Amino acid sequence: MESVVSAQVSVYPLRTAHLGPAIDAFAAALEEAGLQVTPGPMSTLVVGDAGTLFRALQTAFEAACDEGDVVMQVTVSNACPREVQG
């Protein structure tokens, strides 16, 4: 059984007037992986099993990169929170 982890993820598109396409592509890839995704104003909380989450982060980063230059910042924890409230 995989361990449940959470990640706080921020994606910052660079050198573009339109931030939405890269951010939308990133979020869609996370959701398609079946993870719990809670967008916030500056970051997104993602919860799921570790293997799925790490594979999805790679796929999501590549999807954002298809839209242009980006920076991704990720903090991963197996301690908090275990599930998204909502």
Secondary structure as a PSIPRED ss2 file (coil, helix, strand):
# PSIPRED VFORMAT (PSIPRED V4.0)

   1 M C   1.000  0.000  0.000
   2 E C   1.000  0.000  0.000
   3 S C   1.000  0.000  0.000
   4 V E   0.000  0.000  1.000
   5 V E   0.000  0.000  1.000
   6 S E   0.000  0.000  1.000
   7 A E   0.000  0.000  1.000
   8 Q E   0.000  0.000  1.000
   9 V E   0.000  0.000  1.000
  10 S E   0.000  0.000  1.000
  11 V E   0.000  0.000  1.000
  12 Y E   0.000  0.000  1.000
  13 P E   0.000  0.000  1.000
  14 L C   1.000  0.000  0.000
  15 R C   1.000  0.000  0.000
  16 T C   1.000  0.000  0.000
  17 A C   1.000  0.000  0.000
  18 H C   1.000  0.000  0.000
  19 L C   1.000  0.000  0.000
  20 G H   0.000  1.000  0.000
  21 P H   0.000  1.000  0.000
  22 A H   0.000  1.000  0.000
  23 I H   0.000  1.000  0.000
  24 D H   0.000  1.000  0.000
  25 A H   0.000  1.000  0.000
  26 F H   0.000  1.000  0.000
  27 A H   0.000  1.000  0.000
  28 A H   0.000  1.000  0.000
  29 A H   0.000  1.000  0.000
  30 L H   0.000  1.000  0.000
  31 E H   0.000  1.000  0.000
  32 E H   0.000  1.000  0.000
  33 A C   1.000  0.000  0.000
  34 G C   1.000  0.000  0.000
  35 L C   1.000  0.000  0.000
  36 Q E   0.000  0.000  1.000
  37 V E   0.000  0.000  1.000
  38 T E   0.000  0.000  1.000
  39 P E   0.000  0.000  1.000
  40 G C   1.000  0.000  0.000
  41 P C   1.000  0.000  0.000
  42 M C   1.000  0.000  0.000
  43 S C   1.000  0.000  0.000
  44 T E   0.000  0.000  1.000
  45 L E   0.000  0.000  1.000
  46 V E   0.000  0.000  1.000
  47 V E   0.000  0.000  1.000
  48 G E   0.000  0.000  1.000
  49 D E   0.000  0.000  1.000
  50 A H   0.000  1.000  0.000
  51 G H   0.000  1.000  0.000
  52 T H   0.000  1.000  0.000
  53 L H   0.000  1.000  0.000
  54 F H   0.000  1.000  0.000
  55 R H   0.000  1.000  0.000
  56 A H   0.000  1.000  0.000
  57 L H   0.000  1.000  0.000
  58 Q H   0.000  1.000  0.000
  59 T H   0.000  1.000  0.000
  60 A H   0.000  1.000  0.000
  61 F H   0.000  1.000  0.000
  62 E H   0.000  1.000  0.000
  63 A H   0.000  1.000  0.000
  64 A H   0.000  1.000  0.000
  65 C H   0.000  1.000  0.000
  66 D C   1.000  0.000  0.000
  67 E C   1.000  0.000  0.000
  68 G C   1.000  0.000  0.000
  69 D C   1.000  0.000  0.000
  70 V E   0.000  0.000  1.000
  71 V E   0.000  0.000  1.000
  72 M E   0.000  0.000  1.000
  73 Q E   0.000  0.000  1.000
  74 V E   0.000  0.000  1.000
  75 T E   0.000  0.000  1.000
  76 V E   0.000  0.000  1.000
  77 S E   0.000  0.000  1.000
  78 N C   1.000  0.000  0.000
  79 A C   1.000  0.000  0.000
  80 C C   1.000  0.000  0.000
  81 P C   1.000  0.000  0.000
  82 R C   1.000  0.000  0.000
  83 E C   1.000  0.000  0.000
  84 V C   1.000  0.000  0.000
  85 Q C   1.000  0.000  0.000
  86 G C   1.000  0.000  0.000
